[in-house]
Amino acid sequence: MIIANDLETLQNSLLEIAKNGKKIALVPTMGALHTGHASLITQAKEMTDCVVVSIFVNPTQFGKNEDYSIYPRTFDDDVKLAQQSGAEIIYAPTVEDMYTNGFSTIISVGDMGKILCGKFRPSHFDGVATVVTKLLLRIMPHIAIFGMKDYQQLCVIERLVSDLDIPTEIVGAPIIREEDGLALSSRNRYLSPDERKIAPILYKTLQNTAHNLKSNNVSEILAKGIADLTEAGYKVEYLELCDSFTLAPLAEYEEGSRLLVAAWLGKTRLIDNMSVEENND
Ligand code: PAF
């Protein structure tokens, strides 16, 4: 296992791998790895010869009052989990390595980054798009795998890779859930024991909403979902039905549409999403 903390070490290791004609996968992460990340690494390993896991808590995707300073940093455990799951290289750059002195270019993905989570986290997707573009250009992987829990992030990255002709295949990997339905997230560890008991209601509400959508008035069903979450103790940012490719909001149910939700439980912001068909099939 190689651990590279700077670009030169990373690229020297990648040169060796490329010389041997191996296919490279990137699994970009912010660390605090859990079983969901392990499944991304395993899937990447099945599809390629060499998996690079990047671990970088990217300051530019956090708003001023967000959790950058307290975001969980568990590097030693992350290395163990990445290695056990099949990763060959960890790229864990410093902020200075990623954003050299005078850095000033921002990649912005237009309207898609301004709706849903982008409404509440205005510069978030610019930060994500910029760092992911840099990671893809530094590593030049054949594939890069992103979890579908961050569904809007996946759409933004697919858009930018297509728009900028970046020759990496973007792969979306299924959401991994706890037994009670809560989607795995590094931020779940912020939940108190009482909040943890309430948390799966987010998933149950998505299921109920998806189930009722096909045959009922969409805005009424979404309003009921928001009311159910609010009653359970959530502060809802949005619950919306969207086109699964463009993320445009839909006033009526259409085949291929997706439900997306973001809501606060105490001081923890949780997101989740679900294909309406998957739930009804
Ligand atoms: O999903 C994440 O962990 C981050 O947004 C990513 C893609 C690693 C970019 O910092």
Boltz pocket constraint, residues with backbone or C-beta under 6 A from the ligand:
constraints:
  - pocket:
      binder: B
      contacts: [[A, 28], [A, 29], [A, 30], [A, 54], [A, 56], [A, 58], [A, 61], [A, 127], [A, 128], [A, 131], [A, 132], [A, 150], [A, 153]]
      max_distance: 6.0
